[in-house]
Amino acid sequence: MSTAATSTGRILVVDDQAANLRVVTALLSRQGYEVVSASTGDEALRLYAESPPDLILLDVMMPGMDGFEVMAALRADSPLRVPVVFVTAAHDRDLLLRAFDAGVVDYVTKPFLPEELLARVNAHVGLKLTRDRLERVAREREELVNLVAHDLKNPLTSVLFASDLLLHNGCKPERVPRYLQMIHESADDALGYIRHYLESQAGTREHGAMQGRADLSETLGWLVRRYEMQLDARGIRVEIAPPPHGTAQVAMDPRVLRQVSENLVTNAMKYAPNSDLLLAARNSAPGFWQLIVADRGPGIPVARQRELFKPFVRLHDDDVDDGLSSGLGLSLAKQIVVNAGGQLWYEERKNGGSRFIIELPEAAPE
């Protein structure tokens, strides 16, 4: 009795005999596998390049390009991550040893028993899919660690800034309540981020795509209140340009919008000290609003602009590694905005400087 496939998978069958292709394709298809077939080595390589399968059943003896040559081509540019099972009529021990040296994981001899072929296919496809799942979980965990570490950096930096001034008597007595409030709000934001990540792990994990309504005027005001002390310490003068009618609501959770926009403000503090900073909100295309963070710093080097939103890319070639900047801020911000149905891009300012524009869909009427 044949063994049913425990999970679906995609199998590439390579054989120069049309009858063999029909038999193997029918056998595997009945077990729930998606099967693609190739009658030559060149065709197999083309199909593999278009969409790598979960397993390759590869005939050894074929005219033109044989199985060993196909294996060599598959492994030429990068490690082969797809298991390959040789199908051969040969029982020669040296040939089989050579096959394992070439990178195959198993072999089936012709004529084969259907039960034996299915057992080997199920085992190797199962292992491949399990490995893929484990690697996906590992990637998601790594992404989560990067997200948490990056998003906690801004509120914790604010806590450190305010507490350092308080500890060393570096502020006027009348400003002490404001610094204490900054510490409290920053700690509350940090806990809010952690709570969001824990909730998203328990349910649907769409970082930054939380449902909600954010008011752009309130977001601009929050940015000024949160960073006014740090901006002042860096010699940065802030200009606010609120939305034309005083209020504009976009489809994003308010905390998430603050998280995205403060990344742009902290970049301006780092790269454009002793200059002017514009925080603005304006109409965009019908049904969209824009939040703009624009400075008068040196701008982004042309060589960096194309890579600007890629992970682990720093804004300037001469960035000093302070142990805090990971090069993830803009990449994560863009991912969050795109997940919410918007866009984030960079423009050079006339007369010098950088302009980052967050464009988000208008919130639906309540």
Secondary structure by P-SEA (a helix, b strand, c coil): ccccccbbbbbbbbcccaaaaaaaaaaaaaaccbbbbbccaaaaaaaaaaccccccccccccccccaaaaaaaaaccccccbbbbbbcccccaaaaaaaaaacccccccccccaaaaaaaaaaaaaaaaaaaaaaaaaaaaaaaaaaaaaaaaaaaaaaaaaaaaaaaccccccaaaaaaaaaaaaaaaaaaaaaaaaaaaaccccccccbbbbbaaaaaaaaaaacaaaaaaabbbbbbbccccccccccccaaaaaaaaaaaaaaaaaccccbbbbbbcccccccbbbbbbbbccccccccccccccccccccccccccccccccaaaaaaaaaaaaacccccccccccbbbbbbbbbcccccc
